[in-house]
Amino acid sequence: MIDDREVYISGNLTQASDKLLKADELYKQYEEQLKSAKANAQTIVAQSEKEAKDTVALEISQARTDATKLIERTNKELEAQKSIALEKLETQVDELSQLIKEKLLGKEVVL
């Protein structure tokens, strides 16, 4: 009976040892998978950051282009309005000059 008990205990110790080895092996696999997952996550984060920066840079570039076009268009419109205003002013100056001459010299002399 003692021999049976020793065989039983020995068998249990062997099984426990095998299970411990298997657990160690599984733990090592888990550690490797965890390292791989962390590396993948870091790669994904870095790629996402790069994509976000690229997107922001593109949007900033587009906004600058749009702003430049708007400024150019506004400047053209202002130049056009300035030209129209100067033409009107010249016409008014000519008319006022004519009126001043007429008042100073008389209508008959100016004609």
DSSP file (Angstrom, degrees, kcal/mol; ACC not computed):
  #  RESIDUE AA STRUCTURE BP1 BP2  ACC     N-H-->O    O-->H-N    N-H-->O    O-->H-N    TCO  KAPPA ALPHA  PHI   PSI    X-CA   Y-CA   Z-CA
    1    1 A M     >        0   0    0      0, 0.0     4,-2.4     0, 0.0     5,-0.1   0.000 360.0 360.0 360.0 -37.9    0.0    0.0    0.0
    2    2 A I  H  >  +     0   0    0      2,-0.2     4,-2.6     1,-0.2     5,-0.2   0.905 360.0  51.5 -65.2 -39.2    2.9    2.3    0.8
    3    3 A D  H  > S+     0   0    0      2,-0.2     4,-2.6     1,-0.2    -1,-0.2   0.915 109.5  49.6 -63.3 -41.4    4.3    1.5   -2.6
    4    4 A D  H  > S+     0   0    0      1,-0.2     4,-2.8     2,-0.2    -1,-0.2   0.912 110.8  50.5 -61.9 -40.7    1.0    2.3   -4.3
    5    5 A R  H  X S+     0   0    0     -4,-2.4     4,-2.9     2,-0.2    -2,-0.2   0.913 110.7  48.5 -64.5 -42.1    0.9    5.6   -2.4
    6    6 A E  H  X S+     0   0    0     -4,-2.6     4,-3.0     2,-0.2    -2,-0.2   0.888 112.1  49.1 -65.1 -40.0    4.5    6.5   -3.5
    7    7 A V  H  X S+     0   0    0     -4,-2.6     4,-2.8     2,-0.2    -2,-0.2   0.919 112.6  48.5 -64.3 -42.8    3.6    5.6   -7.1
    8    8 A Y  H  X S+     0   0    0     -4,-2.8     4,-2.5     2,-0.2    -2,-0.2   0.943 115.0  43.7 -62.8 -48.0    0.5    7.8   -6.8
    9    9 A I  H  X S+     0   0    0     -4,-2.9     4,-2.7     2,-0.2    -2,-0.2   0.913 114.4  50.7 -63.7 -43.0    2.4   10.7   -5.3
   10   10 A S  H  X S+     0   0    0     -4,-3.0     4,-2.3     2,-0.2    -2,-0.2   0.907 110.8  49.1 -61.5 -42.6    5.2   10.2   -7.8
   11   11 A G  H  X S+     0   0    0     -4,-2.8     4,-2.7     2,-0.2    -2,-0.2   0.910 111.7  48.7 -63.4 -42.2    2.6   10.3  -10.6
   12   12 A N  H  X S+     0   0    0     -4,-2.5     4,-2.9     2,-0.2    -2,-0.2   0.901 111.0  50.1 -64.7 -40.7    1.0   13.4   -9.2
   13   13 A L  H  X S+     0   0    0     -4,-2.7     4,-2.7     2,-0.2    -2,-0.2   0.895 111.5  49.1 -64.0 -39.6    4.4   15.1   -8.9
   14   14 A T  H  X S+     0   0    0     -4,-2.3     4,-2.8     2,-0.2    -2,-0.2   0.930 112.9  46.7 -64.8 -45.5    5.2   14.2  -12.5
   15   15 A Q  H  X S+     0   0    0     -4,-2.7     4,-2.8     2,-0.2    -2,-0.2   0.922 113.2  49.2 -62.2 -42.9    1.9   15.5  -13.7
   16   16 A A  H  X S+     0   0    0     -4,-2.9     4,-2.3     1,-0.2    -2,-0.2   0.907 111.8  49.1 -63.4 -41.0    2.3   18.7  -11.7
   17   17 A S  H  X S+     0   0    0     -4,-2.7     4,-2.4     2,-0.2    -2,-0.2   0.916 112.1  48.2 -63.8 -43.8    5.8   19.1  -13.1
   18   18 A D  H  X S+     0   0    0     -4,-2.8     4,-2.6     1,-0.2    -2,-0.2   0.913 112.5  48.7 -62.0 -42.9    4.5   18.6  -16.7
   19   19 A K  H  X S+     0   0    0     -4,-2.8     4,-2.6     1,-0.2    -2,-0.2   0.878 110.3  51.5 -66.1 -36.8    1.7   21.0  -16.1
   20   20 A L  H  X S+     0   0    0     -4,-2.3     4,-2.5     2,-0.2    -2,-0.2   0.912 110.8  47.8 -65.1 -42.8    4.2   23.5  -14.6
   21   21 A L  H  X S+     0   0    0     -4,-2.4     4,-2.4     2,-0.2    -2,-0.2   0.916 113.1  48.4 -62.8 -43.1    6.4   23.2  -17.7
   22   22 A K  H  X S+     0   0    0     -4,-2.6     4,-2.7     2,-0.2    -2,-0.2   0.900 110.7  50.9 -63.9 -40.3    3.4   23.6  -20.0
   23   23 A A  H  X S+     0   0    0     -4,-2.6     4,-2.5     2,-0.2    -2,-0.2   0.903 110.2  49.8 -64.0 -41.4    2.3   26.7  -18.0
   24   24 A D  H  X S+     0   0    0     -4,-2.5     4,-2.3     2,-0.2    -2,-0.2   0.911 111.5  49.0 -61.7 -42.2    5.8   28.1  -18.4
   25   25 A E  H  X S+     0   0    0     -4,-2.4     4,-2.2     2,-0.2    -2,-0.2   0.918 112.0  48.0 -64.0 -43.7    5.7   27.5  -22.1
   26   26 A L  H  X S+     0   0    0     -4,-2.7     4,-2.6     2,-0.2    -2,-0.2   0.884 110.3  52.8 -63.7 -38.5    2.2   29.1  -22.4
   27   27 A Y  H  X S+     0   0    0     -4,-2.5     4,-2.6     2,-0.2    -2,-0.2   0.908 108.7  49.5 -63.1 -42.6    3.5   32.1  -20.4
   28   28 A K  H  X S+     0   0    0     -4,-2.3     4,-2.3     2,-0.2    -2,-0.2   0.908 111.3  49.3 -63.3 -41.7    6.4   32.5  -22.7
   29   29 A Q  H  X S+     0   0    0     -4,-2.2     4,-2.6     2,-0.2    -2,-0.2   0.918 110.8  50.6 -62.6 -42.2    4.1   32.3  -25.7
   30   30 A Y  H  X S+     0   0    0     -4,-2.6     4,-2.6     1,-0.2    -2,-0.2   0.920 109.4  50.6 -60.7 -44.7    1.8   34.9  -24.0
   31   31 A E  H  X S+     0   0    0     -4,-2.6     4,-2.5     2,-0.2    -1,-0.2   0.907 111.2  48.3 -60.6 -42.8    4.8   37.2  -23.4
   32   32 A E  H  X S+     0   0    0     -4,-2.3     4,-2.5     2,-0.2    -2,-0.2   0.917 112.5  48.3 -64.2 -43.6    5.8   36.9  -27.1
   33   33 A Q  H  X S+     0   0    0     -4,-2.6     4,-2.7     1,-0.2    -2,-0.2   0.896 111.3  51.1 -63.5 -39.2    2.3   37.6  -28.3
   34   34 A L  H  X S+     0   0    0     -4,-2.6     4,-2.5     2,-0.2    -2,-0.2   0.914 110.3  48.5 -64.8 -43.3    2.1   40.6  -25.9
   35   35 A K  H  X S+     0   0    0     -4,-2.5     4,-2.5     2,-0.2    -2,-0.2   0.924 113.0  48.3 -61.1 -44.5    5.4   42.0  -27.3
   36   36 A S  H  X S+     0   0    0     -4,-2.5     4,-2.6     1,-0.2    -2,-0.2   0.910 111.3  49.8 -62.8 -42.9    4.2   41.5  -30.8
   37   37 A A  H  X S+     0   0    0     -4,-2.7     4,-2.6     2,-0.2    -1,-0.2   0.903 110.8  49.8 -63.8 -41.2    0.9   43.2  -30.0
   38   38 A K  H  X S+     0   0    0     -4,-2.5     4,-2.5     2,-0.2    -2,-0.2   0.920 111.4  48.7 -63.5 -43.3    2.6   46.2  -28.4
   39   39 A A  H  X S+     0   0    0     -4,-2.5     4,-2.2     2,-0.2    -2,-0.2   0.919 112.8  47.8 -62.8 -43.4    4.9   46.6  -31.4
   40   40 A N  H  X S+     0   0    0     -4,-2.6     4,-2.7     2,-0.2    -2,-0.2   0.910 111.2  51.0 -62.8 -42.0    1.9   46.4  -33.8
   41   41 A A  H  X S+     0   0    0     -4,-2.6     4,-2.7     1,-0.2    -2,-0.2   0.912 110.0  49.3 -63.1 -42.3    0.0   48.9  -31.7
   42   42 A Q  H  X S+     0   0    0     -4,-2.5     4,-2.6     2,-0.2    -1,-0.2   0.896 111.2  50.0 -63.9 -39.5    3.0   51.3  -31.7
   43   43 A T  H  X S+     0   0    0     -4,-2.2     4,-2.5     2,-0.2    -2,-0.2   0.926 112.0  47.5 -63.9 -44.3    3.3   50.9  -35.5
   44   44 A I  H  X S+     0   0    0     -4,-2.7     4,-2.6     2,-0.2    -2,-0.2   0.909 112.7  49.0 -63.7 -42.8   -0.4   51.7  -35.9
   45   45 A V  H  X S+     0   0    0     -4,-2.7     4,-2.7     2,-0.2    -2,-0.2   0.931 112.5  47.9 -63.1 -45.8   -0.3   54.7  -33.6
   46   46 A A  H  X S+     0   0    0     -4,-2.6     4,-2.3     1,-0.2    -2,-0.2   0.912 113.2  47.8 -61.7 -42.4    2.8   56.1  -35.5
   47   47 A Q  H  X S+     0   0    0     -4,-2.5     4,-2.6     2,-0.2    -1,-0.2   0.905 111.9  49.8 -65.4 -41.5    1.1   55.5  -38.8
   48   48 A S  H  X S+     0   0    0     -4,-2.6     4,-2.6     2,-0.2    -2,-0.2   0.906 110.5  50.1 -64.3 -41.2   -2.1   57.2  -37.6
   49   49 A E  H  X S+     0   0    0     -4,-2.7     4,-2.7     2,-0.2    -2,-0.2   0.919 111.3  48.9 -62.5 -42.7   -0.2   60.2  -36.3
   50   50 A K  H  X S+     0   0    0     -4,-2.3     4,-2.7     2,-0.2    -2,-0.2   0.926 112.0  48.4 -62.8 -44.7    1.6   60.5  -39.6
   51   51 A E  H  X S+     0   0    0     -4,-2.6     4,-2.5     2,-0.2    -1,-0.2   0.903 112.0  49.6 -62.1 -41.1   -1.6   60.3  -41.5
   52   52 A A  H  X S+     0   0    0     -4,-2.6     4,-2.6     2,-0.2    -2,-0.2   0.922 112.1  47.5 -64.7 -43.7   -3.2   62.9  -39.2
   53   53 A K  H  X S+     0   0    0     -4,-2.7     4,-2.8     2,-0.2    -2,-0.2   0.912 112.5  49.7 -63.7 -41.7   -0.2   65.2  -39.6
   54   54 A D  H  X S+     0   0    0     -4,-2.7     4,-2.5     2,-0.2    -2,-0.2   0.912 111.5  49.0 -62.3 -42.3   -0.3   64.8  -43.4
   55   55 A T  H  X S+     0   0    0     -4,-2.5     4,-2.5     2,-0.2    -2,-0.2   0.924 112.8  46.9 -63.4 -45.0   -4.1   65.5  -43.4
   56   56 A V  H  X S+     0   0    0     -4,-2.6     4,-2.6     2,-0.2    -2,-0.2   0.916 112.2  50.4 -63.7 -42.9   -3.6   68.6  -41.3
   57   57 A A  H  X S+     0   0    0     -4,-2.8     4,-2.5     1,-0.2    -2,-0.2   0.906 111.4  48.8 -61.7 -41.2   -0.7   69.8  -43.5
   58   58 A L  H  X S+     0   0    0     -4,-2.5     4,-2.6     2,-0.2    -2,-0.2   0.917 112.0  48.1 -64.6 -43.3   -2.8   69.3  -46.6
   59   59 A E  H  X S+     0   0    0     -4,-2.5     4,-2.5     2,-0.2    -2,-0.2   0.886 112.0  49.7 -65.2 -38.7   -5.8   71.2  -45.2
   60   60 A I  H  X S+     0   0    0     -4,-2.6     4,-2.5     2,-0.2    -2,-0.2   0.924 111.3  49.4 -64.8 -43.8   -3.5   74.0  -44.1
   61   61 A S  H  X S+     0   0    0     -4,-2.5     4,-2.4     2,-0.2    -2,-0.2   0.922 112.2  47.7 -60.2 -44.7   -2.0   74.1  -47.6
   62   62 A Q  H  X S+     0   0    0     -4,-2.6     4,-2.8     1,-0.2    -1,-0.2   0.902 111.0  51.3 -63.3 -41.5   -5.5   74.2  -49.1
   63   63 A A  H  X S+     0   0    0     -4,-2.5     4,-2.7     2,-0.2    -2,-0.2   0.899 110.3  49.2 -63.7 -40.2   -6.6   76.9  -46.8
   64   64 A R  H  X S+     0   0    0     -4,-2.5     4,-2.6     2,-0.2    -2,-0.2   0.915 111.6  49.1 -64.6 -42.0   -3.5   79.0  -47.7
   65   65 A T  H  X S+     0   0    0     -4,-2.4     4,-2.5     2,-0.2    -2,-0.2   0.934 112.8  47.4 -61.9 -45.8   -4.2   78.5  -51.4
   66   66 A D  H  X S+     0   0    0     -4,-2.8     4,-2.5     1,-0.2    -2,-0.2   0.911 112.3  49.7 -61.8 -42.6   -7.8   79.5  -50.9
   67   67 A A  H  X S+     0   0    0     -4,-2.7     4,-2.6     2,-0.2    -1,-0.2   0.903 110.4  50.4 -64.3 -40.8   -6.8   82.6  -48.8
   68   68 A T  H  X S+     0   0    0     -4,-2.6     4,-2.6     2,-0.2    -2,-0.2   0.923 111.4  48.0 -62.7 -44.3   -4.3   83.6  -51.5
   69   69 A K  H  X S+     0   0    0     -4,-2.5     4,-2.7     2,-0.2    -2,-0.2   0.912 112.0  49.9 -62.4 -42.2   -7.0   83.3  -54.2
   70   70 A L  H  X S+     0   0    0     -4,-2.5     4,-2.6     2,-0.2    -2,-0.2   0.910 111.1  48.8 -63.2 -42.6   -9.4   85.3  -52.1
   71   71 A I  H  X S+     0   0    0     -4,-2.6     4,-2.7     2,-0.2    -2,-0.2   0.924 112.3  48.5 -63.2 -44.5   -6.9   88.0  -51.5
   72   72 A E  H  X S+     0   0    0     -4,-2.6     4,-2.3     2,-0.2    -2,-0.2   0.927 113.1  47.1 -62.0 -45.0   -6.0   88.2  -55.2
   73   73 A R  H  X S+     0   0    0     -4,-2.7     4,-2.5     2,-0.2    -2,-0.2   0.911 112.9  49.2 -63.0 -42.7   -9.7   88.3  -56.2
   74   74 A T  H  X S+     0   0    0     -4,-2.6     4,-2.6     1,-0.2    -2,-0.2   0.908 110.3  50.9 -63.6 -42.0  -10.4   91.0  -53.6
   75   75 A N  H  X S+     0   0    0     -4,-2.7     4,-2.5     2,-0.2    -2,-0.2   0.900 110.4  49.5 -62.7 -40.4   -7.4   93.1  -54.8
   76   76 A K  H  X S+     0   0    0     -4,-2.3     4,-2.5     2,-0.2    -2,-0.2   0.922 111.7  48.6 -63.6 -43.6   -8.7   92.8  -58.4
   77   77 A E  H  X S+     0   0    0     -4,-2.5     4,-2.6     2,-0.2    -2,-0.2   0.907 111.9  49.2 -63.2 -41.5  -12.1   93.9  -57.3
   78   78 A L  H  X S+     0   0    0     -4,-2.6     4,-2.6     2,-0.2    -2,-0.2   0.899 110.7  50.4 -65.0 -40.1  -10.7   96.8  -55.3
   79   79 A E  H  X S+     0   0    0     -4,-2.5     4,-2.6     2,-0.2    -2,-0.2   0.918 111.1  49.0 -62.5 -43.0   -8.5   97.9  -58.3
   80   80 A A  H  X S+     0   0    0     -4,-2.5     4,-2.3     1,-0.2    -2,-0.2   0.929 113.2  46.4 -62.6 -44.7  -11.6   97.8  -60.5
   81   81 A Q  H  X S+     0   0    0     -4,-2.6     4,-2.6     1,-0.2    -2,-0.2   0.873 111.5  52.6 -64.6 -36.7  -13.6   99.8  -58.1
   82   82 A K  H  X S+     0   0    0     -4,-2.6     4,-2.7     2,-0.2    -2,-0.2   0.919 109.1  49.1 -64.2 -44.1  -10.7  102.2  -57.7
   83   83 A S  H  X S+     0   0    0     -4,-2.6     4,-2.4     2,-0.2    -2,-0.2   0.923 112.7  47.4 -61.9 -44.7  -10.5  102.7  -61.5
   84   84 A I  H  X S+     0   0    0     -4,-2.3     4,-2.5     1,-0.2    -2,-0.2   0.917 112.7  49.3 -61.8 -43.6  -14.3  103.3  -61.7
   85   85 A A  H  X S+     0   0    0     -4,-2.6     4,-2.5     1,-0.2    -2,-0.2   0.903 111.0  49.7 -64.1 -40.8  -14.0  105.8  -58.8
   86   86 A L  H  X S+     0   0    0     -4,-2.7     4,-2.8     2,-0.2    -1,-0.2   0.897 110.3  50.4 -65.4 -39.9  -11.1  107.6  -60.5
   87   87 A E  H  X S+     0   0    0     -4,-2.4     4,-2.3     2,-0.2    -2,-0.2   0.928 112.9  46.0 -62.5 -44.6  -13.0  107.9  -63.8
   88   88 A K  H  X S+     0   0    0     -4,-2.5     4,-2.6     1,-0.2    -2,-0.2   0.905 112.9  50.7 -63.5 -40.4  -16.0  109.3  -62.0
   89   89 A L  H  X S+     0   0    0     -4,-2.5     4,-2.8     2,-0.2    -2,-0.2   0.911 109.3  50.2 -64.6 -42.5  -13.8  111.7  -60.0
   90   90 A E  H  X S+     0   0    0     -4,-2.8     4,-2.7     2,-0.2    -1,-0.2   0.914 111.3  49.2 -61.7 -42.5  -12.1  112.8  -63.2
   91   91 A T  H  X S+     0   0    0     -4,-2.3     4,-2.5     2,-0.2    -2,-0.2   0.923 112.8  47.0 -61.9 -44.4  -15.5  113.4  -64.8
   92   92 A Q  H  X S+     0   0    0     -4,-2.6     4,-3.0     2,-0.2     5,-0.2   0.888 111.3  51.5 -66.0 -38.5  -16.7  115.4  -61.8
   93   93 A V  H  X S+     0   0    0     -4,-2.8     4,-2.9     2,-0.2    -2,-0.2   0.924 110.7  48.6 -63.6 -43.6  -13.5  117.4  -61.7
   94   94 A D  H  X S+     0   0    0     -4,-2.7     4,-2.4     2,-0.2    -2,-0.2   0.928 113.5  46.8 -61.1 -44.4  -13.9  118.3  -65.4
   95   95 A E  H  X S+     0   0    0     -4,-2.5     4,-2.4     2,-0.2    -2,-0.2   0.914 114.0  47.2 -63.9 -43.1  -17.6  119.3  -64.7
   96   96 A L  H  X S+     0   0    0     -4,-3.0     4,-2.7     2,-0.2    -2,-0.2   0.900 111.1  51.7 -66.2 -39.4  -16.6  121.3  -61.7
   97   97 A S  H  X S+     0   0    0     -4,-2.9     4,-2.6    -5,-0.2    -2,-0.2   0.927 110.0  49.5 -61.3 -43.7  -13.8  122.9  -63.6
   98   98 A Q  H  X S+     0   0    0     -4,-2.4     4,-2.5     1,-0.2    -2,-0.2   0.917 111.7  48.4 -61.4 -44.3  -16.2  123.8  -66.4
   99   99 A L  H  X S+     0   0    0     -4,-2.4     4,-2.4     2,-0.2    -2,-0.2   0.902 111.1  50.3 -63.5 -40.9  -18.7  125.3  -63.9
  100  100 A I  H  X S+     0   0    0     -4,-2.7     4,-2.7     2,-0.2     5,-0.3   0.922 111.5  48.5 -64.3 -43.0  -15.9  127.3  -62.1
  101  101 A K  H  X>S+     0   0    0     -4,-2.6     4,-3.4     1,-0.2     5,-0.6   0.927 111.5  50.3 -61.3 -44.2  -14.8  128.7  -65.5
  102  102 A E  H  X5S+     0   0    0     -4,-2.5     4,-1.6     1,-0.2    -1,-0.2   0.896 113.2  45.2 -62.2 -40.3  -18.3  129.6  -66.4
  103  103 A K  H  <5S+     0   0    0     -4,-2.4    -1,-0.2     2,-0.2    -2,-0.2   0.894 120.2  40.1 -70.7 -39.5  -18.9  131.4  -63.1
  104  104 A L  H  <5S+     0   0    0     -4,-2.7    -2,-0.2    -5,-0.2    -3,-0.2   0.919 131.8  22.7 -76.6 -42.8  -15.6  133.2  -63.3
  105  105 A L  H  <5S-     0   0    0     -4,-3.4     4,-0.3    -5,-0.3    -3,-0.2   0.638 111.0-110.0-101.0 -17.4  -15.5  134.1  -67.0
  106  106 A G     X< -     0   0    0     -4,-1.6     4,-1.4    -5,-0.6     3,-0.2  -0.023  29.3 -86.9  96.5 153.4  -19.1  133.9  -67.9
  107  107 A K  H  > S+     0   0    0      1,-0.2     4,-1.3     2,-0.2    -1,-0.1   0.872 121.5  53.0 -65.5 -39.7  -21.0  131.4  -70.0
  108  108 A E  H  4 S+     0   0    0      1,-0.2    -1,-0.2     2,-0.2    -2,-0.1   0.850 108.2  49.2 -69.9 -33.7  -20.3  133.1  -73.4
  109  109 A V  H  4 S+     0   0    0     -4,-0.3    -1,-0.2     1,-0.2    -2,-0.2   0.869 107.4  54.0 -73.8 -37.3  -16.5  133.3  -73.0
  110  110 A V  H  <        0   0    0     -4,-1.4    -1,-0.2     1,-0.3    -2,-0.2   0.848 360.0 360.0 -68.8 -34.8  -16.0  129.7  -72.0
  111  111 A L     <        0   0    0     -4,-1.3    -1,-0.3    -9,-0.1    -2,-0.2   0.515 360.0 360.0 -68.2 360.0  -17.8  128.3  -75.0
